[in-house]
Amino acid sequence: MAFFLNPTIPLPRPLRFTSGSSKPVIAFRSYSFSDASSAEPSGSAKSEFTDEWGEKSEPEPEPKLRFPDPDPPKIVDEWEASGVEPSSSNGSPGAVDDNSSNSKKDEEDLLLELKRALVDTVYGSDLGFRASAEIRAEALELVSQLEAVNPTPAPTEAAALLDGNWILVFTAFSELLPLLAVNAIPSVKVERIVQSIDTNSLAIENSATISTPLSTSSFTSSASFEVRTPFRIQVQFKEATFKPPEIKSRIDLPGQNINLQQILAPLEGGLENLARIVSGLSPLTVPVPRTSSWLLITYLDEDVRISRGDGGLFVLVKEGSSLLS
C-alpha cells in the first residue's frame, strides 16, 4: 500500500547569492514521492533513493536470515538397535557372543587360580594352627578375593553344590583352635575334620579324626540347621559322639616304622583281644555345651566353600576335588 499518490511538493534549495546582489535568492525544486510500486527498479537497474538535498543513495540490503542446517538423519538397523552383532553366514554367534565366552573363560581361570593359590598357601599349616602371621595374612587376602567374585548368588538355595562332605583345610579366629592344639603334643595329630551337609533333612554332621602312634580316635557332633537368608543359616547342635579308638597293628614314629606283631609275638593273641574289646565298646554320647550358632556362606562352588560365623572363619574343599590331590 502506497503512502502518497505522486504529489508534487515544492521544497527550498540551499541559499545562494546572485551576482551584483547581496540578497540571497531562494530557489525551489520539486520532490516527487512515488508509491511503492514505482520505487522498485525495472529490469536489472538497482533502486535508488533521493533525499531532500538531492543526494542519491542506495538502500541498505536487508539481512538474510539463515537457519542452521538440520542434523542428518541417523540410520539404525535392527542389529544396532538390539545391541547384538549380526551372525555370520553359517549361523554362528557374532562378536558379542565370542567376547562373552572369552570373558566367562577368563573368570573361570581366575577362580581356579585363586583357589589353588589358597590351598597351596595353607598347606602344611595344620589347618591354620601352625600358620605364621605372614601365611595367615596371605590366606585371608586370598579369601577376600574369592568372596568378592562369589559365583553363587544364593548359596543356601544351591542344594546341588551345598550337599556332600566338606574337608576343612584352613580356619582362623576359630573355636576349633583348642582342638587343633593337640597337634602340639608329640606324635599326636588331627588327621582331618569333615563337615557333611544334607539339605533334604536339614542336617549337619561334624567329625574329627585324631591319630596317635598306637591308635586312631574319632568323634562326631550332629546338628540341624534352618535357612534364614540366601547366605545365612542358623545351626542348632544336638549331641557329640565319641567312637572307641582303633588299635593299630604298627607303631608309626617319625623316621621309623615298628611292627607290634613282631615285637609282641608272644602277646599277639592278647593284642588282638584288646583291639576287639576296645572296638566293641559302645560310642560315648555327651551333650554339646554350645547349643546354637549361625553361619554365613560367603563363597560356594563345586570345589570350595568359605563360611564365616560366630565360630570363626572356615575354608573347606569338597571331598573328591582335584584341589586335594
C-alpha positions as CSV (number, residue, x, y, z in Angstrom):
1,M,0.0,0.0,0.0
2,A,1.4,3.4,-1.1
3,F,1.6,6.2,1.4
4,F,1.3,9.1,-1.2
5,L,-0.1,9.2,-4.7
6,N,2.6,11.2,-6.6
7,P,2.0,14.7,-5.0
8,T,4.4,17.4,-6.1
9,I,5.7,19.5,-3.2
10,P,8.0,22.5,-3.6
11,L,11.0,22.3,-1.3
12,P,13.5,25.0,-0.7
13,R,17.0,24.7,-2.1
14,P,20.1,26.0,-0.3
15,L,20.6,29.7,-0.2
16,R,22.7,31.2,-3.0
17,F,23.7,34.7,-4.0
18,T,23.2,36.2,-7.5
19,S,25.9,38.4,-9.0
20,G,25.5,42.0,-8.2
21,S,23.1,41.5,-5.4
22,S,23.7,41.0,-1.7
23,K,20.3,39.4,-1.1
24,P,20.0,35.8,-1.1
25,V,17.7,34.2,-3.6
26,I,15.7,31.2,-2.6
27,A,15.3,28.6,-5.3
28,F,12.7,25.9,-5.2
29,R,12.8,22.5,-6.6
30,S,10.1,19.9,-6.7
31,Y,10.4,16.5,-4.9
32,S,8.2,13.7,-6.1
33,F,7.1,10.8,-3.8
34,S,6.1,7.8,-5.7
35,D,4.2,4.7,-4.5
36,A,5.9,1.5,-3.5
37,S,5.4,0.0,-6.9
38,S,7.1,2.8,-8.8
39,A,10.1,2.7,-6.4
40,E,11.0,-0.8,-7.5
41,P,13.7,-0.9,-10.1
42,S,12.9,-2.1,-13.6
43,G,14.9,-4.7,-15.2
44,S,18.4,-5.1,-13.7
45,A,18.7,-1.5,-12.5
46,K,19.2,-1.0,-8.8
47,S,16.7,1.0,-6.8
48,E,17.9,4.4,-5.5
49,F,16.6,6.9,-3.0
50,T,17.0,10.7,-3.4
51,D,16.9,12.7,-0.2
52,E,15.6,16.3,0.3
53,W,19.1,17.7,-0.7
54,G,19.2,15.8,-3.9
55,E,21.6,13.3,-2.7
56,K,21.2,9.9,-4.2
57,S,21.9,6.8,-2.1
58,E,21.3,3.0,-2.5
59,P,19.1,1.3,0.1
60,E,20.9,-0.9,2.7
61,P,20.4,-4.6,1.8
62,E,18.1,-6.4,4.1
63,P,19.8,-9.1,6.2
64,K,19.2,-12.6,5.1
65,L,18.1,-14.9,7.9
66,R,19.9,-18.2,7.9
67,F,18.8,-21.2,9.9
68,P,21.1,-23.9,11.0
69,D,21.1,-27.0,8.8
70,P,19.2,-29.9,10.4
71,D,21.1,-32.8,11.6
72,P,21.5,-35.6,9.1
73,P,19.2,-38.5,9.8
74,K,20.7,-41.4,11.7
75,I,20.2,-44.8,10.3
76,V,19.8,-47.5,12.9
77,D,19.5,-51.0,11.7
78,E,17.9,-53.9,13.6
79,W,21.2,-55.2,14.7
80,E,22.4,-51.9,16.3
81,A,19.0,-51.4,17.9
82,S,19.1,-54.8,19.6
83,G,22.8,-54.5,20.7
84,V,23.7,-57.8,19.0
85,E,26.2,-58.3,16.3
86,P,24.9,-59.9,13.2
87,S,25.5,-63.6,12.8
88,S,28.0,-64.9,10.4
89,S,26.9,-66.8,7.3
90,N,27.0,-70.2,8.9
91,G,24.7,-69.1,11.8
92,S,27.4,-68.9,14.5
93,P,27.2,-66.1,17.1
94,G,28.7,-62.8,16.4
95,A,31.5,-60.9,18.2
96,V,29.3,-60.2,21.2
97,D,28.9,-63.9,21.9
98,D,32.6,-64.5,21.4
99,N,33.5,-61.8,23.8
100,S,31.1,-63.2,26.4
101,S,32.5,-66.7,26.1
102,N,36.1,-65.3,26.4
103,S,35.1,-63.3,29.5
104,K,33.5,-66.3,31.1
105,K,36.5,-68.4,30.4
106,D,38.8,-65.8,31.9
107,E,36.6,-65.6,35.0
108,E,36.8,-69.4,35.5
109,D,40.5,-69.4,35.1
110,L,40.8,-66.6,37.7
111,L,38.7,-68.5,40.2
112,L,40.8,-71.7,39.7
113,E,44.0,-69.8,40.1
114,L,42.8,-68.1,43.3
115,K,41.5,-71.5,44.8
116,R,44.8,-73.3,44.0
117,A,46.8,-70.4,45.5
118,L,44.7,-70.5,48.7
119,V,45.1,-74.3,49.1
120,D,48.8,-74.2,48.4
121,T,49.3,-71.3,50.8
122,V,47.7,-73.1,53.8
123,Y,49.3,-76.5,53.0
124,G,51.3,-77.8,56.0
125,S,49.9,-75.3,58.5
126,D,47.9,-77.9,60.4
127,L,44.6,-76.4,59.3
128,G,45.8,-73.0,60.3
129,F,47.1,-73.8,63.8
130,R,50.8,-73.5,62.8
131,A,50.3,-70.8,60.3
132,S,52.7,-67.8,60.7
133,A,51.4,-64.3,60.6
134,E,52.6,-63.9,57.0
135,I,50.9,-67.1,55.9
136,R,47.7,-66.1,57.7
137,A,47.6,-62.7,56.2
138,E,48.2,-64.1,52.7
139,A,45.4,-66.7,53.2
140,L,43.0,-64.0,54.4
141,E,43.7,-61.9,51.4
142,L,43.0,-64.8,49.0
143,V,39.8,-65.5,50.9
144,S,38.7,-61.9,50.5
145,Q,39.4,-62.0,46.7
146,L,37.4,-65.2,46.3
147,E,34.5,-63.7,48.3
148,A,34.5,-60.7,46.0
149,V,33.8,-62.9,43.0
150,N,31.5,-65.5,44.5
151,P,29.8,-67.2,41.5
152,T,26.8,-68.4,43.6
153,P,24.4,-65.6,44.4
154,A,22.3,-67.6,46.8
155,P,24.4,-70.4,48.4
156,T,21.8,-71.7,50.8
157,E,19.5,-72.3,47.8
158,A,22.1,-74.2,45.8
159,A,21.5,-77.7,47.2
160,A,23.4,-79.5,44.5
161,L,26.6,-77.6,45.5
162,L,26.0,-77.5,49.2
163,D,25.3,-81.2,49.8
164,G,28.2,-83.5,50.4
165,N,31.3,-83.9,52.5
166,W,33.5,-80.9,53.0
167,I,37.1,-81.2,54.3
168,L,38.5,-78.4,56.4
169,V,41.8,-77.0,55.0
170,F,42.1,-73.7,57.0
171,T,40.5,-71.9,59.9
172,A,41.2,-68.6,61.6
173,F,39.8,-67.0,64.8
174,S,38.1,-70.3,65.3
175,E,36.6,-72.2,68.2
176,L,38.4,-75.2,66.7
177,L,41.8,-73.9,67.7
178,P,41.7,-75.7,71.1
179,L,41.1,-79.0,69.3
180,L,43.9,-78.2,66.9
181,A,46.2,-77.5,69.8
182,V,46.6,-81.3,70.3
183,N,48.9,-81.1,67.3
184,A,51.4,-79.5,69.7
185,I,51.6,-82.9,71.5
186,P,54.4,-85.0,70.1
187,S,53.2,-87.9,67.9
188,V,49.6,-86.7,68.2
189,K,47.9,-85.3,65.1
190,V,44.5,-84.1,64.0
191,E,44.2,-86.1,60.7
192,R,41.2,-84.3,59.3
193,I,38.0,-82.5,60.1
194,V,35.0,-83.1,57.9
195,Q,31.6,-81.5,57.7
196,S,28.7,-83.3,56.0
197,I,25.6,-81.4,54.9
198,D,22.3,-82.8,53.8
199,T,19.8,-80.1,52.6
200,N,17.0,-82.6,52.3
201,S,17.0,-83.4,56.1
202,L,18.5,-80.0,57.1
203,A,21.2,-81.9,58.9
204,I,24.9,-81.2,59.6
205,E,27.5,-83.7,61.0
206,N,30.9,-82.6,62.0
207,S,33.6,-85.2,62.5
208,A,37.3,-85.1,63.5
209,T,39.9,-87.9,63.4
210,I,42.9,-87.8,65.8
211,S,45.8,-90.1,65.3
212,T,48.5,-91.4,67.8
213,P,51.2,-93.9,67.3
214,L,49.1,-96.7,68.9
215,S,45.5,-95.8,67.8
216,T,43.1,-93.7,65.8
217,S,40.2,-91.9,67.5
218,S,37.3,-90.0,66.1
219,F,34.2,-88.2,67.3
220,T,31.3,-86.5,65.7
221,S,28.8,-83.8,66.6
222,S,25.3,-83.6,65.0
223,A,23.2,-80.6,64.4
224,S,20.2,-79.3,62.4
225,F,20.0,-76.1,60.6
226,E,17.5,-73.6,59.3
227,V,17.8,-71.3,56.3
228,R,17.4,-67.7,57.3
229,T,18.6,-65.8,54.2
230,P,20.2,-66.7,50.8
231,F,23.6,-66.6,52.7
232,R,22.8,-67.4,56.3
233,I,21.8,-70.5,58.2
234,Q,21.0,-71.0,61.9
235,V,22.6,-74.1,63.4
236,Q,21.2,-76.0,66.4
237,F,23.6,-78.5,67.9
238,K,22.2,-81.8,69.3
239,E,24.9,-84.1,70.7
240,A,28.5,-85.3,70.4
241,T,29.6,-88.9,70.0
242,F,33.0,-90.4,70.8
243,K,33.8,-93.6,69.0
244,P,36.1,-96.3,70.5
245,P,39.7,-96.0,69.3
246,E,41.0,-98.3,66.7
247,I,44.2,-100.0,67.8
248,K,46.9,-100.0,65.2
249,S,49.0,-103.1,64.3
250,R,52.0,-101.0,63.6
251,I,53.6,-98.1,65.6
252,D,54.2,-95.1,63.3
253,L,57.0,-92.9,64.7
254,P,58.9,-90.2,62.8
255,G,61.7,-91.8,60.9
256,Q,60.8,-95.4,61.7
257,N,58.0,-97.9,61.5
258,I,57.8,-100.6,64.2
259,N,55.8,-103.8,63.7
260,L,54.0,-104.5,67.0
261,Q,53.1,-108.1,66.0
262,Q,56.8,-109.0,65.6
263,I,57.9,-107.4,68.9
264,L,54.9,-108.7,70.8
265,A,54.6,-112.1,69.1
266,P,54.1,-113.9,72.4
267,L,51.3,-111.5,73.2
268,E,49.8,-111.5,69.7
269,G,46.6,-113.1,70.9
270,G,46.3,-110.7,73.8
271,L,46.8,-107.7,71.5
272,E,44.1,-108.9,69.1
273,N,41.8,-109.5,72.1
274,L,42.5,-105.9,73.3
275,A,41.7,-104.5,69.9
276,R,38.5,-106.5,69.8
277,I,37.4,-105.4,73.2
278,V,38.1,-101.7,72.6
279,S,36.4,-101.7,69.2
280,G,33.4,-103.4,70.7
281,L,32.8,-100.6,73.2
282,S,29.7,-98.6,72.6
283,P,30.2,-95.0,71.4
284,L,30.1,-92.4,74.2
285,T,27.4,-89.7,73.6
286,V,27.5,-86.5,75.5
287,P,25.6,-83.2,75.2
288,V,27.2,-80.3,73.4
289,P,27.9,-77.4,75.7
290,R,27.1,-74.9,72.9
291,T,23.5,-75.2,71.7
292,S,23.3,-72.8,68.7
293,S,25.4,-70.9,66.2
294,W,25.0,-69.0,63.0
295,L,26.9,-69.3,59.7
296,L,27.3,-67.1,56.6
297,I,28.3,-68.8,53.4
298,T,30.4,-66.2,51.6
299,Y,31.7,-68.3,48.8
300,L,30.5,-71.5,47.2
301,D,31.2,-73.5,44.0
302,E,31.8,-77.2,43.1
303,D,35.2,-77.2,44.8
304,V,35.4,-74.6,47.7
305,R,33.1,-73.3,50.4
306,I,34.0,-70.4,52.6
307,S,32.0,-69.7,55.7
308,R,32.1,-67.1,58.4
309,G,30.2,-67.2,61.7
310,D,30.4,-66.6,65.4
311,G,32.7,-69.7,65.4
312,G,35.3,-68.2,63.2
313,L,36.4,-68.4,59.5
314,F,36.4,-71.8,57.7
315,V,37.8,-72.8,54.3
316,L,36.6,-76.2,53.1
317,V,37.2,-78.2,50.0
318,K,34.7,-80.7,48.7
319,E,35.7,-84.4,49.0
320,G,36.9,-85.7,45.6
321,S,38.0,-82.3,44.3
322,S,41.2,-82.1,42.3
323,L,42.4,-79.4,44.7
324,L,43.0,-82.1,47.4
325,S,45.3,-84.2,45.1
